[in-house]
Amino acid sequence: FLPVSIDDYKIILEEKNKNSEENILISKSDIVIFSLFYDDNKFNQVREMIKFIKKNTNKKIVLTTNNPIFNLYGSRFTDLDFFMIKYKIKPNKKQLIKLEKNYYLFLKNNTNYNQINKKLAKLSKNNNIKLLDKSFYQCDHLKKRCDVLTNDYKKINWDSDHHTLYGAKYLGNKIYTSNWFLID
């Protein structure tokens, strides 16, 4: 795994010193994974980078969508936070289901999130690149609900799109057990 910026990657591949640590690591890699918080600018950079990689290497390329984005009150209060502050309790099963449905509804109605992910899907399809949708490990699209709490009733999302440590562990386990990250 070599985290580099898009501009750095181009420089590394074009660098005359083929014995640099970066060139050696990249030459040994088989897969380049783009996992960013995409905006239009980063999307355009990734699109250009994909062209560059396809033209200059035989690396497999994988894209991921943006993290699911949920409602936020003020600078950091989620719907779950707002519920717990208002009622001073953790939600019961019925209340939790309602919160999970609210999270899902917000995600599905988020125009910016959906537009960039549609662009990623089109980019993926046009370039025959695997696209991993990050919402699949946090949301159940059949039940129209998104996970809010871990099995131990720990908060998953710190804010609109960042995970808590408990949330990262919980979602990491879901990723592993569901084979979400299976790249064939």
Phi, psi and omega in degrees: 000127181226101179282113177224157176284165180298316179296319178298321181298317178299316180297317180299314181292330181271349185299140180288331182280090183289351180264007178295153181304318181297314179297321179295314179297315180295318181295333179275347182277153177253338189228138172246122181247127175258114177225100186228170163267096187285138163237183182299320180296311180294324177300314180297321177297316180295317179302316179293322180295321178299316177302314181298313182295316181296324181286324190252352182217177173244027181290143172283140183242138177230138175248150168240155176282175172294156170301148171304142182244130183240166183298146180222135175256128183066217184269346183199010182265119178278174175301322178297314177302313182300318178299311184291326176292315183294313186260349179058032176215162169281148182293144172281181185303313181296317179293322179296317178300319178297316177299316180299321177291323177296318177300315181297314181299317178299316181298312183293335180263004181278102186300311182299314179302312183291323179295314182292323179291328174294320177296320177295320179297318179294316177300316179299311181296315182295335182250008181054052182243139177292136176242125177256118182272113183293340179290339184293336179263355176244341184236147173256105186287340176284317179277348182058053179219150175239139179300136179245322181235151173288176177297338178265015180062037174260144181296134181272312183258130177287315180219214186294328185213011177249146182263151171284171176297318177297319179295318179297318179295315179299311181291325176300320177295319177297319178300314182294310185288336180268355185060030180303322184270015179293118180245113181254000000 
